[in-house]
């Protein structure tokens, strides 16, 4: 309560008791009549919801005013002597709790209460509530043994376009997918220098396959970044992403765990999406949201001035095009998955339950097989850095008709039918 508020309360109290402290001494019956009258009235008490005053309260005000030398300050409201302290616990209980907390500083409050009950160091009638315990420990400054140190964080910005991309995933709305509604995920890449959205697309999953597809499209759109700044999600920690970035000369940087502040630019963009784009979206399918989102990026977000840079993302990105590294022509090959196998004696290797035939000279050797997960039938085979071309899937029926001469030359016999029976037969 402020000084003015205390003064207002004191003036009100004086107006209540002034009849009892005048120069004329009241007889006992008159004093009792006045007390009864004042207790029966309805008052507008400053800074209080109450409307009545008890007899003992009025007598206490009179006593305080007289003992205080008849000074108005004696009627000022006094703060509680136990203000800021746990009023549920007596002094002995408080000292016991402080001592035990110093012995067990690492325990959480619920576990601390369980330990106290197990030790039976306090009387059983004392109720130990978590909220009261939290408040008491904070008041005593013993909630944690060591405070967390401050972290030196500094605002930064890449010097040129494509110096650094930030990437993250935002949870989107639920949309129709074959008659049932499924949650969507927005995978987006933002250029740290210009705030241009390199690529953004909604998917029905945040899997590695979806991220790789979005990353490949981003590289095709705007060239190669020098750094890719991501968090520690499963897709961002994959060996395939590490290999792809290394083969393209891109440094893959992971944010410090539980420190989202480093990805502030992409997080700020997601906030813009939630506040400006999603409230206006009226579609119901994945194609609808991706089509309207792309239009919103090109016609709205990329064209208006950004609050931090003072320029539109598109203008800031395109003002230094000479430093952009174009994506290579064989960009899809850098996204192929690599597995290692040993070629069997029958020349076969297996990938995801598919059987392929390798060249004869690679029998028994360790080889690398490169393929796209969305095109598992196209597999390139390599060993010692040399490519041996694409593999063919095994056709068991064709192999059944293969014969070799004395020089190991392969010839496939013709399949014909006899005129008498119409049955198939093979040349011996």
CORWO-V922516 format. One record per backbone hydrogen bond with DSSP energy under -1.0 kcal/mol. CO is the residue of the C=O (numbers start at 1). NH is the residue of the N-H. Records with the same first field share a line. If there is no record, write none. Layout:
CO=NH  NH
This chain:
2=6
3=7
4=8
5=9
6=10
7=11
8=12
9=13
10=14
11=15
12=16
13=17
14=18
17=20
27=31
28=32
29=33
30=34
31=35
32=36
33=37
34=38
35=39
36=40
45=48
51=43
54=58
55=59
56=60
57=61
58=62
59=63
60=64
61=65
62=66
63=67
64=68
65=70
66=69
71=74
72=75
73=76
80=83
82=85
90=94
91=95
92=96
93=97
94=98
95=99
96=100
97=101
98=102
99=103
100=104
108=112
109=113
110=114
111=115
112=116
113=117
114=118
115=119
116=120
123=126
129=133
130=134
131=135
132=136
133=137
134=138
135=139
136=140
137=142
151=153
160=163
162=226
164=192
165=229
166=190
168=188
170=186
173=184
175=182
180=177
182=175
184=172
185=203
186=170
187=201
188=168
189=198
190=166
191=195
196=191
199=189
201=187
203=185
207=211
208=212
209=213
210=214
211=215
212=216
213=217
214=218
215=219
216=220
217=221
218=222
219=223
226=251
227=165
228=253
229=167
230=255
238=242
239=243
240=244
241=245
242=246
243=247
244=248
245=250
246=249
251=228
253=230
256=259
259=262
260=263
261=264
263=267
264=268
265=269
266=270
267=271
268=272
269=273
270=274
271=275
272=276
273=277  278
277=280
278=281
284=176
285=289
286=290
287=291
288=292
289=293
290=294
291=295
292=296
293=297
294=298
295=299
296=300  301
297=302
300=304
302=314
306=310
311=306
312=316
313=317
314=318
320=323
321=324
325=224
328=331
330=333
331=334
332=335
333=336
337=371
339=369
341=367
343=364
344=347
347=358
348=344
349=356
351=354
354=351
355=394
356=349
359=362
360=363
362=365
365=343
367=341
368=382
369=339
370=380
371=337
372=375
375=378
379=391
380=370
381=388
382=368
383=386
386=383
389=381
392=357
395=399
396=400
398=401
399=402
401=413
403=411
405=408
409=405
411=403
416=425
418=422
423=418
425=416
